[in-house]
Amino acid sequence: MGYHVSILRTEDKVQRNIEFSEIHSAMSSEWKFDTKQKCFEKIGKDNEICTLWYSNGELWSKNPSQWAIIQMLDLADSLGARVRGDEFETYISDNNTYLHPDDISLIKKANKAGEDLIKESLREQKRIRGVFIGFFLVIGAIAFVMGKSFE
């Protein structure tokens, strides 16, 4: 799967799309658009690459390095946006995050979905366990009856 980091813009708990044209205006000449992969790329000193894809009004990267996160922070600043990780942490710097107020309801919703998934999984495990126990009880009863009939 991987760790995704996004550049997004929110206002009063609602995501506001970043327009494709805004991205081009905000990016320095160091950024290039790869027409084959349909992504933006910036190559750093030691050939580090920051790759950003655009979808649903936000830019995102998969498993970015610390250097790439710094590039994303610079771009987000130019776009009036912020950088957010998979666990709803908003980056202040490449190694410092906080929980943005606009994401608190999303965190609660994600936690609730996780709890519901665990509850459903436990119910399913109980059903499966019950079937196995029932199966062996039936087999045991049949063996008991068969054993009695041989006496």
PyMOL commands that set and color helices and strands:
alter all, ss='L'
color gray80, all
select helices_A, chain A and resi 20-26+66-79+101-149
alter helices_A, ss='H'
color red, helices_A
select strands_A, chain A and resi 4-11+14-16+31-34+39-43+49-55+58-62+82-85+89-93+96-99
alter strands_A, ss='S'
color yellow, strands_A
deselect
rebuild
show_as cartoon
